[in-house]
Amino acid sequence: MQQDPNDELLKLTFYATPSHRCSYLEDQQATTVFLDPEKIITQKLYTRLSETGFRRSGNHIYRPHCENCQACVPVRIPVKRFQPNRTQRRCLKKGEKFEFRAEAAEFSEKHYALYERYLRERHADGDMYPPTEQQYKDFLLSPWVSSKFLSFYDEEKLIACAVVDILDSGISAVYTYFDPDYSSYSLGRLAILRMIEEARKDSMDYVYLGYLVKDCQKMKYKSEYRPLDCFIGNRWVLLT
């Protein structure tokens, strides 16, 4: 008999990192818990962990676990209830000029070149800078997960890529990078709106956006999608 993944959660082993500088809030220390890297991860288990606020980075499944701070709130968009607002509709309209392709999640020179430029011009002060090909592979790719590159092209020029994981119940947004010259098209927002469309097309329920951090400017964009599910107190709370 196949084991229920809900029961399996109780038997999992997690490890906590030492306290380290928080990536989101200045002058804050953070602790992260990781799933045992020796654990064989199935899509059902990955889905269940995502439903309890965990995320993927490369081969690792993690979640913030800070003793005196709960600023990182896992959020997801219930796609069947989502209706774009005026700004989002305008973004979709402007983005119609670009070709959208759902591609295999695998290393390519053109995708890495765009990723490298994006980090160099937009996040040179971040933890992932300077990028390397190996860092790109270790961060975005994994042999055990079903992933896609949701790519946008201006004619044959790659201008944006959203790396997403396919769960049993939805799509998990892993990372999005884009050509800074196209910033006026709000490509990050366009990528999320296309994720919603892809989830609906495949009869999925959610797009998982990771963590909303109210006092972190670079994470506030997630609050513009309504309604929005927030994982608070070990349950999902719907914000309308």
N, C-alpha and C positions, 0 to 999 in steps of 0.2 A: 504494500500500500504506500502511495506517495505521501511524504510528510507534508503537513500543512506548514507553509512558511511562517505563519503567525506563531506557531509553537517553536519553530526553529530560532526565532529571535531570542527566546529566553536562554538558549544554549550558546549564544555567540560570545566570543571573547573580544574585548576592546582594550586598547592601550591609550593612555593619556600622554601627551607631550609635556615636557617641561614648560613653565611659563615663558612666553615670548612676546615680542612687540606686536600689538594688535595692528592688523592691516587696515582697519576701518576707522578707528578712533585714536586720535593723538593722545599721548601720555597714558595709554591704557595697556595693560598686560593681558594676554589671552592664553587659554589652554584649549587644546583640540583633542578629541578622542578619535581614534582610528580603529576600524575593524581589523582583526587579526589578518595580516597579509597572506597567511597560509590558507585561509578559508577559501574554498571553492564557491564562487558566486554565480548563481543562476539568475536569469532574468526575473523570475518570481521573487527571489530574495532581494534583488536590487530594487524592484518595484516597492516591496514592503518597507525596505529601509528608507527609500525616498518618501514614502508616505508618513514616516516618522521624523522627517527633517534632515536626513543625511544627504550628502552630495558626493560626487565623484571627482577626483583629480588624478588623472592617469589610471593606475591600477588600484588606487587607494579610495576607500569609502570613509568619509569623515563627517564630523559635526562639531561646532563650537561647544565647549563645555566649561564656561568660565564661572567660577564660584560666586562672584559678587556682581555679575553683569548678565543680563538677558537681552542685550540690545539686538542681537542677531535673530531675526524672526523669519523662519522659513515661510515662503509664500508660493501660491500657485493660482493660476487663472482657471476658473471653471468655464471652459470654452463654450458650452452650450448656452450659457447665460450672458456671455460677453457681447456687448454692443459698442462698437468704436465711437468715441466722441468726435467732436468736430476736428480737432487737431489730428487725431489718428486717421480720420477719413481723408483729410488733406494729404497726409503722408502717403497713404495708399495710392491716391491719385497721382501724386508726383512720381511715385515709384513704378508706375505702369510702363514707363519707358525702358525699364531694365528687364533683361531676361532672367528668369528664376529657374534654377536647376537643383534638383535633389541628387547629390552625388555620393559616391562611395567615400567613406571616411578613411582615407589613406594619404600617406605623405606624397606631396608633389612640390616641385620647385616653385610653381606659380603661387600656390597657397602659402608656402613658407615665406616667400619674398614679401607678400602682402602682410603677413603676420609680423615679420621683422620690421617692416617700415612702420606699421601701426604702433608697435611698442616703442620704437625709436622716437617717433614724433609726438606720441600722446602719453606714454607712460615710462619715460626714461628715468623717473624717480621711483619707480615701483620695484617690487620684489622680484619680478620676472625679467628685469633688464640687467645685463644685455642678453638677448635671446641667442640660442644656438639651435641647430637642427635637432640635436638629441633632446634638448629641453622641450622643444615643440612636440616631439613624439611622446616624450614621457608625460607631458602635461595633458595632451588632448586625445591620445590614442590608447586603446587597450584591447587585447585579444579576446577578452571574455564578454564584451558589451556590444550590443547592436547599435551602431552610431551612423549618423549621416552628416554630410556637409550640405547645408542649405546655402547655396551660392548665388550671388547676384552678378550679372555681367552687363557692362555697357558695350554693346556689340560683342567683341571677343575679349574684352578686357575685364578681368576679375576685379570687382570693386568691393565686395564684402563676402564674408563667410560666417555663418552661425553653425557652430559644432553642437549637435544635439544627440542625446541618447534616446532610444525608443524603449519605453517601459510598457508593461501590460496595460496600464490605464492612461498613459499619456506620453508627453514629450518632455524631456528634461533639458533645459538650456545649459550647456556647459560653458561656452565662451563664444563671444562674437568679436570679430576684428574687421576693420574696413579701411578703405583708402581715405586719408584725411582730406584730400582734395574734394571729396564728395560730402563733406559734413553738412552742407545746406539741405541735403536730402534726408537727414535724420535716419541714417541707415541702421542704427541700433534699434530704433523704434520700428522701422520697417521689418527688420528681421523677426521681432517678436510677433508682429501682426501676421506675418507669413507662417510662423510656427502655429499660431491659433488656427489659421486656415488649414494647415496640414493636419492638425489634430482633428478638426471637424471632419475633414475629408475621410480620415481613417476611423471615424466613429470613436475617437478617444475622448476622455472626460476632462483632462487637465493639461496645462503647460506649467511645468515647475520652473520657477525663476531663481531659485536659490534664496539668499538672505536679504531681507529688507532691513536696513539699519537707519533709523530715523535721523540720527545726527550725523550721518555720513553723506555728503553731498553727492558723491559719485554713485551711491546706491539708491537715492531717492526716486529715480525714474520709475522704479517698480511700482510705486504707489499710484501711478496714473491709470493703471488698468483696473477697472471695476466692472462687476464685483470681484473681490480678491479674497481668497482663502488664506488665513494666517494660522500657523501652528503655534498655539499658545496654551500652556498648561496641559501638554500632551493630548490636545485635541484641536481639530480644525475649526476656526471661527470665521464666519463669512462677514466681510465688510462690504457694504453696498455704497 
